[in-house]
Amino acid sequence: MEKVIFTRFTLEYFDNLVFTLFSQNYFSFKGNAQNYVDRIVDFVITEIDNFPHKITPDSLRSLGSYYIFYKPNKRTTWYIFFEKKQHQYLVTSILNNYSKEITNLSEG
């Protein structure tokens, strides 16, 4: 059975993401922003062992050795970076397709 651990940095990022999504009017209600972030976390926990992993390019290796992506809608893709050892995963970072660092990653 897989085990998924999130770094403190990643957990703080998720907390800040809820606030940002709500305060910048991406969602009208804070609960909706929280649900959006919860769906990202649920995806990671349930799919990280099944979803095809990609090796992170050298230029982004500091974010994690591997990544998967989650596409909740047509406009946004989330890239989840992690380290793995057997069936243990340490989620080290998350960025979306609007991040300047992601411009050289491809989903294909």
FIVEX-11585 format. One line per 10 residues: number of its first residue (from 0); for each residue z, x, y of N, C-alpha, C. Coordinates in nm, 2 decimals, always signed. Each point is the difference from the previous one (the first is absolute). Layout:
# residues N
NUM = Z X Y Z X Y Z X Y; ...
***
This chain:
# residues 108
0 = +0.00 +0.08 -0.12 +0.00 -0.08 +0.12 +0.00 +0.09 +0.12; -0.08 -0.04 +0.10 -0.01 +0.08 +0.13 +0.13 -0.03 +0.09; +0.02 +0.10 +0.08 +0.11 +0.00 +0.09 -0.06 +0.04 +0.14; +0.02 -0.09 +0.10 -0.06 +0.03 +0.13 +0.12 +0.02 +0.10; +0.00 +0.11 +0.07 +0.10 +0.03 +0.10 -0.08 +0.02 +0.13; +0.06 -0.05 +0.11 -0.06 +0.02 +0.13 +0.09 +0.10 +0.08; -0.06 +0.09 +0.07 +0.07 +0.09 +0.08 +0.07 -0.07 +0.12; +0.10 +0.05 +0.06 +0.06 -0.06 +0.11 -0.10 -0.02 +0.12; -0.09 +0.10 +0.01 -0.10 -0.01 +0.11 -0.09 -0.12 -0.03; -0.04 -0.03 -0.12 -0.09 -0.11 -0.03 +0.08 -0.13 +0.02
10 = +0.12 -0.01 -0.04 +0.08 -0.12 +0.02 +0.02 -0.03 +0.15; +0.02 +0.10 +0.08 +0.01 -0.02 +0.14 -0.13 -0.04 +0.06; -0.11 +0.05 -0.05 -0.13 -0.04 +0.04 -0.02 -0.15 -0.02; +0.03 -0.05 -0.12 -0.01 -0.14 -0.03 +0.08 -0.08 +0.10; +0.13 +0.04 +0.03 +0.08 -0.07 +0.09 -0.06 -0.01 +0.14; -0.05 +0.12 +0.04 -0.07 +0.00 +0.13 -0.13 -0.08 +0.01; -0.07 +0.00 -0.12 -0.12 -0.08 +0.00 +0.02 -0.15 +0.02; +0.11 -0.05 -0.06 +0.03 -0.14 +0.02 +0.02 -0.03 +0.15; +0.08 +0.09 +0.07 +0.02 -0.02 +0.14 -0.13 +0.02 +0.08; -0.08 +0.09 -0.03 -0.13 +0.03 +0.07 -0.09 -0.12 -0.02
20 = -0.02 -0.05 -0.12 -0.09 -0.11 -0.02 +0.04 -0.13 +0.07; +0.13 -0.02 +0.01 +0.05 -0.11 +0.07 +0.00 +0.02 +0.15; +0.04 +0.11 +0.05 +0.01 +0.02 +0.15 -0.14 +0.02 +0.06; -0.10 +0.04 -0.08 -0.13 +0.01 +0.06 -0.09 -0.12 -0.04; +0.07 -0.11 -0.04 -0.07 -0.13 -0.02 -0.10 +0.00 -0.11; +0.01 +0.09 -0.10 -0.08 -0.02 -0.11 +0.04 -0.12 -0.09; +0.13 -0.03 +0.01 +0.06 -0.12 -0.06 +0.08 -0.07 +0.10; +0.00 -0.13 +0.00 +0.08 -0.08 +0.09 +0.14 -0.01 -0.03; +0.04 +0.02 -0.13 +0.13 -0.01 -0.04 +0.04 +0.13 -0.07; +0.13 +0.04 +0.02 +0.04 +0.13 -0.06 +0.00 -0.02 -0.16
30 = +0.03 -0.12 -0.05 +0.00 -0.02 -0.14 -0.14 +0.02 -0.06; -0.10 -0.03 +0.07 -0.14 +0.02 -0.05 -0.03 +0.15 +0.00; +0.05 +0.07 +0.10 -0.02 +0.15 -0.01 +0.07 +0.06 -0.11; +0.13 -0.05 -0.03 +0.07 +0.05 -0.11 -0.07 -0.03 -0.13; -0.05 -0.12 -0.02 -0.07 -0.04 -0.12 -0.12 +0.09 -0.02; -0.08 +0.04 +0.11 -0.11 +0.09 -0.01 +0.04 +0.13 -0.06; +0.11 +0.06 +0.06 +0.05 +0.13 -0.05 +0.05 -0.01 -0.14; +0.07 -0.11 -0.03 +0.05 -0.02 -0.14 -0.12 +0.00 -0.10; -0.11 -0.06 +0.04 -0.12 +0.00 -0.09 -0.05 +0.14 -0.03; +0.01 +0.09 +0.10 -0.04 +0.14 -0.01 +0.09 +0.07 -0.10
40 = +0.13 -0.02 +0.02 +0.10 +0.06 -0.09 -0.01 -0.05 -0.14; -0.02 -0.13 -0.02 -0.02 -0.06 -0.13 -0.12 +0.06 -0.07; -0.11 +0.01 +0.07 -0.12 +0.06 -0.05 +0.03 +0.14 -0.06; +0.07 +0.08 +0.08 +0.03 +0.14 -0.04 +0.08 +0.00 -0.12; +0.11 -0.08 -0.01 +0.09 -0.01 -0.11 -0.07 -0.04 -0.13; -0.09 -0.11 +0.02 -0.06 -0.05 -0.12 -0.13 +0.06 -0.05; -0.07 +0.07 +0.10 -0.13 +0.05 -0.04 -0.01 +0.15 +0.00; +0.09 +0.08 +0.05 -0.01 +0.14 +0.01 -0.03 +0.07 -0.13; +0.05 -0.06 -0.11 -0.02 +0.06 -0.13 -0.14 -0.04 -0.06; -0.05 -0.11 +0.05 -0.13 -0.06 -0.05 -0.12 +0.03 +0.08
50 = +0.02 +0.01 +0.13 -0.11 +0.01 +0.10 -0.06 +0.15 -0.01; -0.13 +0.01 +0.00 -0.05 +0.14 -0.01 +0.04 +0.09 +0.12; +0.06 +0.11 -0.04 +0.05 +0.10 +0.10 -0.11 +0.09 +0.04; +0.00 +0.04 +0.13 -0.09 +0.09 +0.05 +0.08 +0.13 +0.04; -0.06 +0.11 -0.01 +0.06 +0.13 +0.04 -0.02 +0.01 +0.15; +0.11 +0.02 +0.07 -0.01 +0.01 +0.15 -0.07 +0.13 +0.04; -0.09 -0.01 +0.10 -0.07 +0.12 +0.05 +0.10 +0.10 +0.05; -0.04 +0.13 +0.00 +0.09 +0.10 +0.04 +0.05 -0.02 +0.15; -0.09 -0.05 +0.08 +0.04 -0.02 +0.14 +0.11 -0.10 +0.02; +0.03 -0.09 -0.10 +0.10 -0.10 +0.01 +0.11 +0.02 -0.11
60 = -0.01 +0.11 -0.07 +0.10 +0.02 -0.11 +0.14 +0.00 +0.04; +0.03 +0.03 +0.12 +0.14 -0.01 +0.05 +0.06 -0.14 -0.01; -0.09 -0.10 -0.01 +0.04 -0.14 -0.01 +0.04 -0.04 -0.14; -0.05 +0.07 -0.10 +0.02 -0.03 -0.14 -0.12 +0.05 -0.08; +0.02 +0.04 -0.13 -0.11 +0.05 -0.08 -0.10 -0.10 -0.04; +0.05 -0.13 -0.01 -0.09 -0.11 -0.05 +0.01 -0.11 +0.10; -0.10 -0.09 -0.01 +0.01 -0.13 +0.07 -0.07 -0.11 -0.07; +0.04 -0.12 +0.04 -0.07 -0.12 -0.04 -0.02 -0.08 +0.13; -0.09 -0.10 -0.01 -0.01 -0.08 +0.12 +0.02 -0.15 -0.03; +0.04 -0.07 +0.10 +0.03 -0.14 +0.00 -0.08 -0.07 +0.11
70 = -0.08 -0.10 -0.03 -0.08 -0.06 +0.10 +0.04 -0.15 +0.01; +0.09 -0.03 +0.10 +0.05 -0.14 +0.00 -0.10 -0.10 +0.07; -0.09 +0.06 +0.08 -0.10 -0.09 +0.06 -0.13 +0.09 +0.03; -0.10 -0.06 +0.06 -0.12 +0.07 +0.02 +0.01 +0.11 +0.10; +0.09 +0.00 +0.09 +0.01 +0.09 +0.11 +0.10 +0.12 -0.03; +0.09 -0.02 -0.08 +0.11 +0.11 -0.02 +0.01 +0.05 -0.14; +0.01 +0.13 -0.01 +0.02 +0.06 -0.13 +0.12 +0.09 +0.02; +0.10 -0.01 -0.09 +0.12 +0.09 +0.00 -0.02 +0.10 -0.11; +0.03 +0.13 +0.04 +0.00 +0.11 -0.09 +0.14 +0.04 -0.03; +0.03 +0.00 -0.12 +0.14 +0.03 -0.05 -0.01 +0.14 -0.07
80 = +0.07 +0.09 +0.06 +0.01 +0.14 -0.05 +0.12 +0.02 -0.08; -0.01 +0.08 -0.11 +0.12 +0.02 -0.09 -0.02 +0.13 -0.08; +0.11 +0.03 -0.07 +0.01 +0.10 -0.10 +0.03 -0.07 -0.13; -0.05 +0.06 -0.11 +0.03 -0.06 -0.13 +0.04 +0.10 -0.10; +0.08 -0.04 -0.09 +0.04 +0.08 -0.12 +0.02 -0.10 -0.11; -0.09 +0.01 -0.10 -0.01 -0.10 -0.11 +0.00 -0.14 +0.06; +0.10 -0.08 -0.02 -0.01 -0.14 +0.06 +0.11 -0.02 +0.11; +0.02 +0.11 +0.07 +0.09 -0.01 +0.11 -0.08 +0.03 +0.13; +0.02 -0.08 +0.10 -0.08 +0.01 +0.12 +0.09 +0.01 +0.12; -0.03 +0.09 +0.09 +0.07 +0.02 +0.13 -0.09 -0.03 +0.11
90 = +0.01 -0.12 +0.06 -0.09 -0.04 +0.11 +0.05 +0.08 +0.12; -0.09 +0.08 +0.06 +0.03 +0.10 +0.10 -0.05 -0.04 +0.14; -0.11 -0.08 +0.00 -0.05 -0.04 +0.13 -0.10 -0.12 -0.01; -0.02 -0.07 +0.11 -0.10 -0.11 +0.00 -0.07 +0.00 +0.14; -0.13 -0.02 -0.01 -0.08 -0.01 +0.13 -0.10 -0.11 -0.03; -0.06 -0.05 +0.11 -0.10 -0.09 -0.01 -0.13 +0.05 +0.05; -0.11 -0.07 -0.02 -0.14 +0.05 +0.04 -0.01 +0.02 +0.15; +0.09 -0.05 +0.08 +0.00 +0.03 +0.15 +0.06 +0.13 +0.04; +0.06 +0.07 -0.10 +0.07 +0.13 +0.03 -0.11 +0.10 +0.01; +0.01 +0.09 +0.10 -0.10 +0.11 +0.01 -0.01 +0.09 -0.12
100 = +0.11 +0.02 -0.07 +0.00 +0.09 -0.12 -0.08 -0.06 -0.11; -0.03 -0.12 +0.00 -0.07 -0.07 -0.12 -0.15 +0.01 +0.01; -0.05 +0.04 +0.12 -0.15 -0.01 +0.02 -0.08 +0.08 -0.11; +0.06 +0.10 -0.07 -0.07 +0.07 -0.10 +0.02 -0.04 -0.14; +0.08 -0.11 -0.02 +0.02 -0.06 -0.13 -0.11 -0.11 -0.03; -0.04 -0.01 -0.12 -0.09 -0.11 -0.04 +0.06 -0.07 -0.11; -0.02 -0.13 +0.00 +0.05 -0.09 -0.11 -0.08 +0.01 -0.12; -0.12 +0.05 +0.01 -0.09 +0.01 -0.12 +0.04 +0.10 -0.10
***
